[in-house]
Amino acid sequence: MTDSTAAVASPAGASATVVPATLQASGYADGFARANLPPREEWPEFRFDLPELQYPPRLNCVAELFEVAALRGWNGRTALVGARERLSYAQLAERVDRIAHVLRRDLNLATGNRVLLRGANCPMMAACILAVIKAGCIAVPTMPLLRARELGVIAERARVDAVLCAASLRAEVDAMGRPGLPLLLFGASADPAAPDVPASLEARMAGHDAPFAAPDTAADDVCLISFTSGTTGVPKGTMHFHRDLLAICDCFPRHTLRARADDVFIGTPPLAFTFGLGGLLLFPLRVGASAVLLEKPAPETLLAAIHEHRATVCFTAPTFYRQMAQLVQQQAGRFDLRSLTRTVSAGEALPVATREAWQAATGLAMIDGIGATEMLHIFISAAGDQVRPGATGKPVPGYLACILGEDGRPVGPGVVGRLAVKGPTGCRYLSDPRQRDYVVDGWNLTGDAYEMDADGYFYYRSRLDDMIISAGYNIAGAEVEEALLRHPAVAECGVVGRQDPERGQVVEAHVVLKPGVPPTAETALALQEFVKAQIAPYKYPRLVRFREQLPRTETGKLQRFKLRTDAV
C-alpha cells in the first residue's frame, strides 16, 4: 500500500466530506472569541461524514441535551451522583437554569463573555459548566490544583469576565490579584456581614425559579475554551464550538463505547479536562445514563465507588488502572467489580503490561484510546473483539487518520511517522502561533509517533519529542518504560533522553520503586540487565535515577519535560 489514498485509515462506509463554507452569523454580543480564532486558512479540514453529525446552523448544545432528555422521558432518571446529593435530569436542568439566570441577570454578563470555573468533580461544578454554556457564555474550566500564577495566565489569555469557584478553592483565585473580577462561590455559605466575602452562588440562585430560555447561538459559536494540561510546560487555549460538544458524544461513545441509558459512568479525570468533561458529563447526558462524580479520587476510593454504585463504565488513566489492578490482586474479594462492563484508558499511552495486569485482575479487556485537548476527545480506539494487543485501535467512526512520513505525505503499513487525524472536531488555538505547527495541510498533527499495520490498526511508538537518538539509534522512551514496568520492583517509571557528549543522548530512566525495594546501585544494575534481556540491548537505560514520585499533571499525564530539565 503506497498511494496516499490507501494509506489513510477510515471507518467503513464513510461518505463525502461536508464542510461549511463560512461561519454562521454569531449569536454573541461579545465578539472576543470570533476575533481570536485562527485565520481560516490555518484551520484543519472538518468532516461530517455520519448522519448523526448533521447539526442545525443554530444550536445551543446544552439546551439540546436537556430538550432531548425531556422528549425521551428521562426527567425522572438519575443524572448525577455526588458525595452529598443525587440529581435527576429534571433537577439538574432546573439548577442549570437558575445559574444561567444569575450569570445573565445578576452579573449582567453578555453573550460571548468568558467565565472561569474552578471546582472539584461534583454535581455543582457540572451544573456550573452547563449553565455557562446554556447562558450563551463561554466556559473556561480550570484544574483544581492550579495555582494563582497559572490561573492568572489563563484569565488573562481568555480575558475572563467572571469566576465561579468552589469556596474551598477560593484562595488561589484571590491571589490572582484581580479585585474587580466578579466572583461567586459555591459549596459553602457566605457571611453577608463580611464585606470581603462574595455572596454565595446558591443564595443568588434562590432568587430565580423561572425556566431559562437559551439565547440564539450558532452551532459554530465558541462555547468552551479548554487549556492544555501542560505536559510541554506551556499550556494553550483550545476553542470548541457548540457543535463540537455534541460531535464527541455522537462518535466514540456511540460507535465504540456503545453507551446505553442504563449505564453508570464513573472515573477520575477532572471535568476541566476534556477527557473528564466528555466521559463523566456529556456522554452520559447524551444517552440518558448517570454519572458518579468523585471529589477526591484515589485508586482505593475509585474501586470502592465502583462497588457501591454498581458502575458499568470507568474512565481513568493508565497509572490508576495499574494501581487498582495491584489492589484488586492484593485484596481479593474486597471489591466487587462485576458490574463493570467497559473500562476506558486515555490521557497517556497505555503500557501493554498495564493492560495485561488489569485484565488479569478483572477479566476486562481495556478500551484504549487516544484523544487530545485540541480534538476534544478520543478519535482512535477499539473495544470488545476489535481490541488488538499493543494497538490503540482504529479511527473512531467520524474520523480519518494516517501516518505522515518525513515528506509530509501519508505512508503505508510498517512505517513509523507522525500521526495525523481529521474529523468533526479539530484544533483552533486561542490567538496562538503554534496553530501552524499543529495543523498542516488540513490534518491535525498530535505530536505522536505512530505506526499503522496492514489492517488499519494504529500502534503508539512515542511522543515525537520523546524519541531518543543515541549513537545513531532511534529509541522510543515508551518502549523502555514498557520493559521496566515488567520488573516486579518497579511501581512507575518515566524515560527521557539526557544529553551526552559522546552519544548525543543517553537513555535515562526515572524509577519509583515498590515499597521495600532499596534504591541502591545493585537495584539499578538489576533493572538495566532486565531491560537488556527484554529489548535490544542498545535501548537499556544507561542512567537510572530513583524518585519518590514522578511529576504529573492533574490529569495524570507524565510531565517528561520536567524529567528532562531536572538537574542531574
C-alpha positions as CSV (number, residue, x, y, z in Angstrom):
1,M,0.0,0.0,0.0
2,T,1.9,3.0,-1.2
3,D,-0.5,5.5,-2.7
4,S,-1.7,8.3,-0.3
5,T,-5.4,7.4,-0.5
6,A,-4.9,3.8,0.5
7,A,-2.6,4.9,3.4
8,V,-5.4,6.8,5.1
9,A,-7.4,4.7,7.5
10,S,-11.2,5.4,7.9
11,P,-14.2,3.5,9.2
12,A,-16.1,1.5,6.6
13,G,-18.9,3.3,4.9
14,A,-17.6,6.9,5.2
15,S,-19.4,9.2,2.9
16,A,-18.4,12.5,1.3
17,T,-16.9,15.3,3.3
18,V,-19.3,18.1,4.3
19,V,-17.6,21.3,5.3
20,P,-19.3,24.6,6.0
21,A,-18.0,27.3,3.6
22,T,-18.4,30.1,6.0
23,L,-19.1,30.7,9.7
24,Q,-22.7,31.3,10.7
25,A,-23.7,34.7,12.0
26,S,-22.6,34.7,15.6
27,G,-25.3,35.0,18.3
28,Y,-22.8,36.6,20.7
29,A,-22.8,40.3,21.7
30,D,-19.1,39.9,22.7
31,G,-17.0,39.2,19.7
32,F,-13.8,38.2,21.5
33,A,-13.9,34.6,20.6
34,R,-14.5,35.1,16.9
35,A,-11.8,37.7,16.8
36,N,-9.3,35.4,18.3
37,L,-9.9,32.3,16.2
38,P,-7.0,31.3,14.0
39,P,-7.2,32.6,10.3
40,R,-9.4,30.2,8.3
41,E,-6.5,29.1,6.2
42,E,-4.9,27.7,9.3
43,W,-7.9,25.6,10.3
44,P,-7.9,21.8,9.9
45,E,-10.3,20.2,7.4
46,F,-13.6,19.3,9.2
47,R,-15.6,16.3,8.2
48,F,-19.2,15.4,9.0
49,D,-19.5,12.1,7.3
50,L,-22.1,10.5,9.6
51,P,-25.8,11.2,9.5
52,E,-25.8,12.0,13.3
53,L,-23.2,14.7,12.7
54,Q,-25.5,16.9,10.6
55,Y,-26.3,19.6,13.1
56,P,-28.6,22.6,12.5
57,P,-26.9,26.0,11.9
58,R,-28.4,27.5,15.1
59,L,-27.6,25.4,18.2
60,N,-27.1,25.6,21.9
61,C,-25.6,22.2,22.8
62,V,-26.7,22.2,26.5
63,A,-30.3,23.2,25.6
64,E,-30.2,20.4,23.1
65,L,-29.1,17.8,25.7
66,F,-31.9,18.8,28.1
67,E,-34.6,19.1,25.4
68,V,-33.8,15.6,24.2
69,A,-33.8,14.3,27.7
70,A,-37.3,15.7,28.3
71,L,-38.6,14.4,25.0
72,R,-37.3,10.9,25.7
73,G,-38.8,10.8,29.2
74,W,-35.6,10.9,31.1
75,N,-36.5,13.7,33.5
76,G,-37.0,11.3,36.4
77,R,-33.9,9.4,35.8
78,T,-30.7,10.0,37.9
79,A,-28.3,12.2,36.1
80,L,-25.5,12.9,38.6
81,V,-24.5,11.4,41.9
82,G,-22.1,13.2,44.2
83,A,-20.9,12.8,47.8
84,R,-23.8,14.7,49.3
85,E,-26.5,14.8,46.7
86,R,-28.2,13.0,43.8
87,L,-29.8,15.0,40.9
88,S,-32.3,13.8,38.4
89,Y,-32.3,15.1,34.9
90,A,-35.1,17.5,35.8
91,Q,-33.4,18.7,38.9
92,L,-30.1,19.2,37.1
93,A,-31.9,21.1,34.3
94,E,-33.6,23.4,37.0
95,R,-30.2,24.1,38.6
96,V,-28.6,24.9,35.3
97,D,-31.4,27.4,34.6
98,R,-31.1,29.1,38.0
99,I,-27.3,29.5,37.5
100,A,-27.8,30.8,33.9
101,H,-30.2,33.5,35.3
102,V,-27.6,34.5,37.9
103,L,-25.0,34.9,35.2
104,R,-27.1,36.9,32.8
105,R,-29.3,38.9,35.2
106,D,-27.4,39.3,38.4
107,L,-23.9,39.6,37.0
108,N,-25.1,41.2,33.8
109,L,-22.9,39.1,31.6
110,A,-23.3,39.4,27.8
111,T,-23.4,36.5,25.4
112,G,-19.9,35.6,24.4
113,N,-18.4,36.6,27.8
114,R,-16.0,34.1,29.3
115,V,-16.5,32.6,32.8
116,L,-13.6,30.9,34.6
117,L,-14.7,27.8,36.5
118,R,-12.9,26.2,39.4
119,G,-14.0,23.2,41.4
120,A,-13.6,19.5,42.1
121,N,-15.8,17.0,40.4
122,C,-19.2,17.4,41.9
123,P,-22.8,18.0,40.7
124,M,-22.5,21.7,41.4
125,M,-19.3,22.1,39.3
126,A,-21.0,20.1,36.5
127,A,-24.1,22.3,36.7
128,C,-22.0,25.5,36.5
129,I,-20.2,24.4,33.3
130,L,-23.5,23.5,31.7
131,A,-25.1,26.8,32.8
132,V,-22.4,29.0,31.4
133,I,-22.8,27.3,28.0
134,K,-26.6,27.4,28.1
135,A,-26.5,31.1,29.1
136,G,-24.6,31.8,25.8
137,C,-21.3,32.5,27.6
138,I,-18.1,30.6,27.1
139,A,-16.9,28.2,29.8
140,V,-13.2,28.2,30.8
141,P,-12.9,25.3,33.2
142,T,-9.6,25.0,35.2
143,M,-8.0,22.2,37.2
144,P,-8.4,22.4,40.9
145,L,-4.7,22.1,41.6
146,L,-3.7,25.1,39.5
147,R,-2.1,28.0,41.4
148,A,-2.6,31.7,41.2
149,R,0.1,32.3,38.7
150,E,-1.3,29.6,36.3
151,L,-4.8,30.8,36.8
152,G,-3.7,34.4,36.1
153,V,-2.2,33.4,32.8
154,I,-5.5,31.6,31.8
155,A,-7.6,34.5,33.0
156,E,-5.5,37.0,31.0
157,R,-5.4,35.0,27.8
158,A,-9.1,34.2,27.8
159,R,-10.0,37.7,29.1
160,V,-12.4,36.2,31.6
161,D,-15.4,38.3,32.7
162,A,-16.4,36.4,35.9
163,V,-15.4,33.5,38.1
164,L,-17.5,30.7,39.6
165,C,-15.4,28.9,42.2
166,A,-15.8,26.3,44.9
167,A,-15.5,28.0,48.3
168,S,-12.7,25.6,49.3
169,L,-10.6,26.7,46.3
170,R,-11.0,30.5,46.7
171,A,-7.5,31.3,48.0
172,E,-5.7,30.9,44.6
173,V,-8.4,33.0,42.8
174,D,-7.9,35.8,45.4
175,A,-4.2,35.5,44.9
176,M,-4.5,36.2,41.2
177,G,-4.9,39.9,42.2
178,R,-8.0,40.8,40.2
179,P,-10.2,42.5,42.7
180,G,-12.6,43.9,40.1
181,L,-13.4,40.5,38.6
182,P,-16.9,39.3,39.7
183,L,-16.6,36.2,41.9
184,L,-19.3,33.9,43.1
185,L,-18.6,31.0,45.4
186,F,-20.4,27.7,45.7
187,G,-20.3,24.9,48.1
188,A,-20.3,26.9,51.3
189,S,-22.4,29.6,52.9
190,A,-21.0,33.1,52.7
191,D,-21.3,35.5,55.6
192,P,-23.3,38.5,54.3
193,A,-21.9,40.7,57.1
194,A,-18.3,40.2,55.9
195,P,-17.7,42.7,53.0
196,D,-14.8,40.7,51.5
197,V,-16.8,37.5,51.2
198,P,-18.8,37.2,48.0
199,A,-22.4,36.2,48.1
200,S,-22.8,32.5,47.6
201,L,-23.9,31.3,44.2
202,E,-26.6,29.2,46.0
203,A,-28.0,32.4,47.6
204,R,-28.3,34.1,44.2
205,M,-29.8,31.0,42.7
206,A,-32.6,31.1,45.2
207,G,-33.9,34.3,43.6
208,H,-34.6,32.6,40.3
209,D,-37.1,29.9,39.7
210,A,-38.3,30.5,36.1
211,P,-37.1,28.4,33.2
212,F,-34.2,29.9,31.3
213,A,-34.6,30.3,27.5
214,A,-31.2,29.7,25.8
215,P,-30.2,32.7,23.6
216,D,-29.9,32.2,19.9
217,T,-26.4,30.9,19.3
218,A,-24.7,29.5,16.2
219,A,-23.5,25.9,16.0
220,D,-20.1,27.3,15.3
221,D,-20.1,29.8,18.2
222,V,-17.3,29.0,20.7
223,C,-18.8,27.7,23.9
224,L,-15.6,26.2,25.6
225,I,-12.0,27.3,25.9
226,S,-10.1,24.4,27.3
227,F,-6.4,24.8,28.2
228,T,-4.0,22.0,27.5
229,S,-2.7,20.3,30.6
230,G,0.9,21.5,30.2
231,T,2.9,18.3,29.5
232,T,5.2,20.6,27.4
233,G,5.2,23.3,30.1
234,V,3.3,25.9,28.1
235,P,-0.5,25.4,28.0
236,K,-2.5,26.5,25.0
237,G,-6.2,27.6,24.9
238,T,-8.2,25.4,22.6
239,M,-11.5,26.8,21.3
240,H,-14.5,24.5,20.8
241,F,-17.9,25.1,19.2
242,H,-21.4,24.1,20.3
243,R,-21.5,21.5,17.6
244,D,-18.1,20.1,18.8
245,L,-19.5,19.1,22.2
246,L,-22.3,17.1,20.5
247,A,-20.0,15.6,17.9
248,I,-17.8,13.9,20.5
249,C,-21.0,12.5,22.0
250,D,-22.0,11.1,18.7
251,C,-18.7,9.4,17.7
252,F,-16.7,7.5,20.3
253,P,-19.5,6.8,22.9
254,R,-22.0,5.9,20.3
255,H,-19.9,3.7,18.0
256,T,-17.0,2.4,20.1
257,L,-18.1,2.5,23.7
258,R,-21.8,1.8,22.8
259,A,-23.1,3.7,25.8
260,R,-26.6,3.0,27.0
261,A,-29.2,4.6,29.1
262,D,-28.8,2.0,31.9
263,D,-25.0,2.8,32.2
264,V,-23.5,4.2,35.3
265,F,-20.3,6.2,34.4
266,I,-17.5,6.8,36.9
267,G,-13.9,7.8,36.8
268,T,-11.2,10.2,37.9
269,P,-10.4,12.8,35.2
270,P,-11.4,16.4,36.2
271,L,-14.3,17.9,34.5
272,A,-11.9,20.7,33.5
273,F,-10.0,18.1,31.4
274,T,-11.8,17.3,28.2
275,F,-11.4,13.5,28.9
276,G,-13.5,14.0,32.0
277,L,-15.9,16.6,30.6
278,G,-16.9,14.0,27.9
279,G,-16.6,10.8,29.8
280,L,-18.2,11.9,33.1
281,L,-20.8,14.5,32.0
282,L,-21.5,15.0,28.3
283,F,-21.5,11.3,27.2
284,P,-23.9,10.1,30.0
285,L,-26.3,13.0,29.4
286,R,-26.4,12.3,25.7
287,V,-27.7,8.8,26.2
288,G,-29.8,9.1,29.4
289,A,-27.3,7.5,31.7
290,S,-26.0,8.6,35.1
291,A,-22.5,9.6,36.3
292,V,-20.9,9.3,39.7
293,L,-18.6,12.3,40.4
294,L,-15.8,11.8,42.9
295,E,-14.3,14.9,44.5
296,K,-11.0,13.3,45.8
297,P,-10.4,10.2,43.7
298,A,-7.7,7.7,44.6
299,P,-7.3,4.2,43.4
300,E,-8.9,2.7,46.5
301,T,-11.8,5.1,46.7
302,L,-12.5,4.6,43.0
303,L,-12.6,0.8,43.5
304,A,-14.9,1.3,46.5
305,A,-17.2,3.7,44.5
306,I,-17.5,1.2,41.6
307,H,-18.5,-1.4,44.1
308,E,-21.0,0.9,45.9
309,H,-22.7,2.4,42.9
310,R,-22.5,-0.6,40.6
311,A,-20.8,1.4,37.9
312,T,-20.6,-0.1,34.4
313,V,-18.2,2.3,32.6
314,C,-15.0,3.6,34.1
315,F,-12.8,6.4,32.7
316,T,-9.3,6.9,34.1
317,A,-5.6,7.0,33.2
318,P,-3.2,4.0,32.9
319,T,-1.5,4.9,36.2
320,F,-4.8,4.4,38.1
321,Y,-5.5,1.1,36.3
322,R,-2.1,-0.2,37.2
323,Q,-2.5,0.8,40.9
324,M,-6.1,-0.6,41.0
325,A,-5.0,-3.9,39.5
326,Q,-2.5,-4.3,42.3
327,L,-5.1,-3.5,44.9
328,V,-7.6,-6.0,43.5
329,Q,-4.9,-8.7,43.5
330,Q,-3.7,-7.9,46.9
331,Q,-7.1,-7.6,48.5
332,A,-9.0,-10.3,46.7
333,G,-12.7,-10.3,47.4
334,R,-12.8,-6.8,49.0
335,F,-14.1,-5.0,45.8
336,D,-17.0,-6.4,43.8
337,L,-16.3,-5.1,40.2
338,R,-18.7,-7.4,38.4
339,S,-20.9,-4.5,37.4
340,L,-18.1,-3.1,35.2
341,T,-18.5,-3.9,31.5
342,R,-16.2,-1.3,29.9
343,T,-13.1,0.4,31.1
344,V,-11.6,3.3,29.1
345,S,-8.0,4.3,29.3
346,A,-6.7,7.6,27.8
347,G,-4.7,10.6,28.8
348,E,-1.3,8.9,28.1
349,A,-0.1,5.8,26.3
350,L,-1.3,2.6,27.8
351,P,1.5,0.1,28.5
352,V,0.9,-3.5,27.5
353,A,1.9,-4.5,31.0
354,T,-0.8,-2.4,32.5
355,R,-3.4,-3.7,30.1
356,E,-2.5,-7.2,30.9
357,A,-2.4,-6.6,34.7
358,W,-5.9,-5.1,34.6
359,Q,-7.3,-7.9,32.5
360,A,-5.7,-10.5,34.8
361,A,-7.2,-8.7,37.9
362,T,-10.7,-8.1,36.4
363,G,-11.2,-10.2,33.3
364,L,-11.9,-7.0,31.4
365,A,-10.2,-6.1,28.1
366,M,-9.2,-2.4,28.3
367,I,-10.6,0.1,25.8
368,D,-7.6,2.1,24.9
369,G,-8.0,5.5,23.2
370,I,-6.0,8.4,22.1
371,G,-7.5,11.9,22.3
372,A,-6.3,15.4,22.6
373,T,-7.5,18.6,24.1
374,E,-7.2,20.1,20.6
375,M,-9.5,17.4,19.2
376,L,-11.7,17.5,22.4
377,H,-11.9,13.7,22.9
378,I,-10.9,10.2,21.7
379,F,-10.5,9.7,17.9
380,I,-8.7,6.3,17.7
381,S,-9.8,3.4,19.8
382,A,-11.1,-0.2,19.8
383,A,-13.5,-2.2,22.0
384,G,-14.6,-5.8,22.5
385,D,-13.5,-8.2,19.8
386,Q,-11.8,-5.4,17.9
387,V,-9.1,-4.9,20.6
388,R,-5.7,-6.0,19.3
389,P,-2.8,-6.4,21.9
390,G,-0.4,-3.5,21.7
391,A,-2.6,-1.4,19.4
392,T,-4.5,1.8,20.4
393,G,-7.1,0.8,17.8
394,K,-8.7,2.2,14.6
395,P,-10.1,5.6,13.8
396,V,-13.4,6.1,15.6
397,P,-16.3,6.4,13.1
398,G,-16.4,10.1,12.1
399,Y,-12.6,10.4,11.9
400,L,-9.8,9.7,9.5
401,A,-6.2,9.0,10.4
402,C,-2.9,8.4,8.7
403,I,0.8,8.3,9.3
404,L,2.8,11.0,7.6
405,G,6.4,10.5,6.5
406,E,9.2,13.0,6.5
407,D,7.9,14.5,3.2
408,G,4.5,15.1,4.8
409,R,2.7,12.5,2.7
410,P,0.8,9.5,4.0
411,V,2.9,6.3,4.3
412,G,1.8,2.7,4.2
413,P,1.9,0.0,6.9
414,G,5.0,-0.6,9.0
415,V,6.4,2.9,8.9
416,V,6.8,5.0,12.0
417,G,5.8,8.6,11.4
418,R,3.7,11.5,12.6
419,L,0.1,10.7,13.5
420,A,-2.4,12.9,11.6
421,V,-6.1,13.0,12.1
422,K,-9.2,14.9,10.9
423,G,-12.9,14.7,11.6
424,P,-15.8,16.7,13.0
425,T,-13.6,18.3,15.7
426,G,-10.1,19.9,15.4
427,C,-7.6,22.3,16.6
428,R,-8.4,26.0,16.9
429,Y,-5.9,27.7,19.3
430,L,-6.8,30.9,21.0
431,S,-4.6,33.5,19.3
432,D,-1.5,31.3,19.3
433,P,1.1,31.0,16.5
434,R,1.5,27.3,17.4
435,Q,-1.7,26.7,15.4
436,R,0.6,26.5,12.3
437,D,2.6,23.6,13.9
438,Y,-0.5,21.6,14.9
439,V,-2.5,21.9,11.6
440,V,-0.7,21.1,8.4
441,D,-2.5,20.6,5.0
442,G,-5.8,20.2,6.8
443,W,-4.5,17.5,9.1
444,N,-4.3,17.8,12.9
445,L,-0.8,16.6,13.9
446,T,-1.0,15.4,17.5
447,G,2.7,15.2,18.2
448,D,2.7,11.4,18.5
449,A,4.8,8.9,16.6
450,Y,2.6,6.0,15.5
451,E,2.8,3.1,13.1
452,M,-0.2,1.6,11.2
453,D,-0.4,-2.1,10.2
454,A,-2.0,-3.6,7.1
455,D,-5.4,-3.9,8.8
456,G,-5.6,-0.2,9.7
457,Y,-4.7,-0.6,13.4
458,F,-2.6,2.2,14.9
459,Y,0.3,1.4,17.3
460,Y,1.8,4.1,19.6
461,R,5.6,4.4,19.5
462,S,6.4,7.6,21.3
463,R,5.7,11.3,21.6
464,L,7.7,12.9,18.8
465,D,9.7,14.9,21.3
466,D,10.3,11.8,23.4
467,M,12.2,10.0,20.7
468,I,15.8,9.5,22.0
469,I,18.6,9.5,19.4
470,S,21.6,7.8,21.0
471,A,24.7,6.9,19.0
472,G,22.6,7.0,15.8
473,Y,19.9,4.7,17.2
474,N,16.3,5.9,17.5
475,I,14.9,4.7,20.8
476,A,11.3,5.2,21.9
477,G,11.1,6.1,25.5
478,A,7.7,4.3,25.8
479,E,9.3,1.0,24.8
480,V,11.9,1.3,27.5
481,E,9.2,2.2,30.0
482,E,7.2,-0.9,29.0
483,A,10.2,-3.1,29.6
484,L,10.9,-1.6,33.0
485,L,7.3,-1.9,34.1
486,R,7.6,-5.6,33.7
487,H,10.1,-5.8,36.5
488,P,8.5,-6.7,39.8
489,A,10.4,-4.0,41.7
490,V,9.1,-1.1,39.5
491,A,5.9,0.8,40.5
492,E,6.2,3.6,38.0
493,C,8.8,4.9,35.6
494,G,9.5,7.6,33.0
495,V,12.2,7.5,30.4
496,V,13.8,10.5,28.7
497,G,16.9,11.3,26.8
498,R,19.8,13.0,28.6
499,Q,22.4,15.0,26.6
500,D,25.7,13.2,26.3
501,P,28.9,14.4,24.7
502,E,29.8,11.1,23.2
503,R,26.4,9.6,22.2
504,G,24.4,12.7,21.7
505,Q,21.8,11.4,24.1
506,V,21.7,8.5,26.5
507,V,18.6,6.8,27.9
508,E,17.7,8.0,31.4
509,A,15.1,6.2,33.5
510,H,13.4,7.8,36.4
511,V,12.0,5.0,38.6
512,V,9.7,4.8,41.5
513,L,10.3,1.5,43.3
514,K,7.7,-0.6,45.1
515,P,7.8,-0.4,48.9
516,G,10.6,-2.3,50.5
517,V,12.9,-2.3,47.4
518,P,16.2,-0.4,48.2
519,P,17.2,2.4,45.8
520,T,20.8,1.1,45.5
521,A,23.3,0.7,42.8
522,E,22.6,-3.0,42.8
523,T,19.0,-2.4,42.1
524,A,19.8,0.0,39.3
525,L,22.1,-2.7,37.8
526,A,19.4,-5.3,38.1
527,L,17.0,-3.1,36.2
528,Q,19.5,-2.4,33.5
529,E,20.2,-6.1,32.9
530,F,16.5,-6.8,33.0
531,V,15.8,-4.3,30.2
532,K,18.7,-5.7,28.1
533,A,17.0,-9.1,28.3
534,Q,13.6,-7.7,27.3
535,I,14.5,-5.5,24.3
536,A,17.5,-4.6,22.1
537,P,20.5,-4.0,24.5
538,Y,21.3,-0.7,23.0
539,K,18.0,0.6,24.4
540,Y,18.8,0.0,28.0
541,P,18.8,3.0,30.4
542,R,22.5,3.9,30.9
543,L,21.3,6.3,33.7
544,V,18.8,5.2,36.4
545,R,17.5,7.7,38.9
546,F,15.3,6.7,41.8
547,R,12.5,9.0,42.8
548,E,9.8,9.1,45.4
549,Q,7.2,10.1,42.8
550,L,7.1,11.2,39.2
551,P,5.9,14.7,38.1
552,R,2.4,14.5,36.6
553,T,-0.2,16.9,35.6
554,E,-3.5,16.9,37.5
555,T,-4.9,14.7,34.7
556,G,-2.3,12.0,35.4
557,K,-0.1,12.7,32.4
558,L,3.6,12.3,33.0
559,Q,5.5,15.6,32.6
560,R,8.6,14.4,30.8
561,F,9.8,17.9,30.2
562,K,10.3,18.2,34.0
563,L,12.3,15.0,33.9
564,R,14.5,16.4,31.1
565,T,15.1,19.7,32.9
566,D,15.8,18.2,36.3
567,A,19.3,18.8,37.5
568,V,21.4,15.7,37.4
